Amino acid sequence: MIITLLALTAVVAAIRGLWSPCGLSMLSALNPIAERARGHRFWVTALWYLAGGLVGGAVLGGALAGGAALVGLASWPAAVTWSLAIAAAATALASDVRLGGWQLPDHPRQVDERWLTTYRRWIYAGGFGVQIGAGFATYVMTAGVYLLAALAVLSGAPSMAFASGVLFGAVRGSTIVLAGWAQTPDRLTRLMARVDVLTGASVALAVGAELVVGAGAAWALAGPAAGVGAAVLLAAVTAYATRAGRRAVATS
């Protein structure tokens, strides 16, 4: 169960990161058009970026593995692990739906685009990838990144925690492949427009993953009935927060 929930959280959190200011700027700055203007082949730049994402994910995974090792030494009961996982999922969900206007820190930092004109390709592409793959070095677009860290540490398995970080970095870095479709200015404009249209869907995906994690942890803790109950409760909270947010926007 923990492997499944960790993998789901890592993949969804990484996908949601595409909509960060950094993720969008990477699509607009590292694409076939821009790389041709710099005298580079896009696919080589993309490979450097992906490699950087893997390194950043490995850095994240290494930190999480250290925490997991400490939890493993604690050897506490599985009930404690799953109870904390439920709490972490509920906290992440509350943050992403802005329950009561509250959210976890989003670390509003972008990569430095001056690197594009200052450094060689392997430095700017790989360096951007490292920062984005590390999860917390730039904008945190979903509390799923925090949930990933919590689940990885709670697993008590260093190898699993490390792998989850690498998976996050790999997915985060591979999003640059989308830019490969933008071979012309018109295609780049359409790509950015399509990504923008899917913003709401990406938020819903992140929230849905957190709901699944909460329900799955409740299931592991107390059985199917608890899992279904947790899913219903978390879904109700999500719906309430969403409606409250819409009312606040409508009256502002």
C-alpha positions, 0 to 999 in steps of 0.5 A, spaced: 500 500 500 505 504 501 509 503 495 502 505 491 501 511 495 508 513 494 508 512 487 501 516 486 503 522 490 510 522 486 507 522 479 501 527 480 505 532 484 511 532 479 505 533 473 502 539 477 509 542 477 508 543 470 504 549 471 509 553 476 512 559 473 518 555 473 515 549 469 511 554 464 518 558 463 521 552 461 516 550 456 517 557 453 525 557 454 527 550 452 524 548 446 526 547 439 525 554 436 529 557 442 534 552 442 535 553 434 536 560 435 542 558 440 545 553 435 543 547 439 539 541 438 533 541 442 533 533 444 540 534 447 538 540 451 532 536 453 536 530 455 541 535 459 534 537 463 532 530 464 538 528 467 538 534 471 531 532 474 534 525 476 540 528 480 535 533 483 530 527 485 536 523 487 538 529 492 531 529 494 530 522 495 537 522 499 534 527 504 528 523 505 532 516 505 535 519 511 528 521 515 526 514 513 532 511 516 530 514 523 523 512 522 525 505 521 530 505 527 523 507 531 520 501 529 513 504 531 507 500 530 503 500 523 497 503 526 502 510 528 504 510 521 498 510 517 495 515 522 500 519 521 499 518 513 492 520 514 493 526 518 499 528 512 494 527 507 488 531 510 493 537 511 495 536 504 488 536 501 486 542 506 492 546 503 490 545 496 483 547 497 485 553 501 481 551 506 479 557 511 484 561 506 490 557 509 496 553 505 502 550 506 508 555 504 509 555 496 516 557 496 515 563 490 522 562 487 524 561 480 530 559 476 534 564 474 533 565 466 540 569 466 543 562 465 540 562 458 545 567 456 551 566 461 552 559 461 553 553 457 547 548 455 549 543 459 549 548 465 543 551 464 539 545 462 542 541 467 542 546 472 534 548 471 533 540 471 536 539 478 533 545 481 526 543 479 527 536 480 529 537 487 522 539 489 522 544 494 528 549 490 522 552 486 515 554 487 511 548 490 505 548 486 501 542 490 502 540 497 502 533 494 510 535 494 510 535 502 505 529 502 510 525 498 516 527 503 511 525 509 509 518 506 517 517 504 519 518 511 513 514 514 515 508 510 521 507 514 524 504 508 530 508 506 531 505 499 523 506 498 524 513 500 530 514 495 526 511 489 520 516 490 525 522 490 528 519 483 521 518 481 519 525 482 525 528 479 524 523 473 517 525 471 518 532 473 524 533 468 520 529 463 515 534 462 520 538 457 518 533 452 512 536 451 516 542 448 518 538 443 512 538 439 513 546 438 517 546 432 514 553 430 512 559 433 504 557 432 505 551 435 508 554 441 503 558 442 498 553 441 502 549 446 502 554 452 494 555 451 493 548 451 497 547 458 493 554 461 486 551 459 488 544 463 490 548 469 484 547 473 484 539 471 491 539 474 489 542 481 483 537 481 488 531 479 493 533 485 487 534 490 484 527 487 491 524 489 491 526 496 484 524 497 486 517 494 492 517 499 487 519 505 482 514 504 488 508 502 491 510 509 484 509 512 483 503 509 490 500 511 489 502 518 482 500 519 479 496 513 475 498 507 469 501 511 474 506 514 477 507 507 470 509 504 468 513 510 475 517 509 474 518 502 467 521 503 469 525 509 475 528 505 470 529 498 465 533 502 471 537 505 473 538 498 466 540 495 465 545 501 472 549 500 471 549 493 464 552 494 466 557 499 472 559 494 467 560 489 463 564 493 468 569 496 471 570 488 464 572 486 463 577 492 470 580 491 
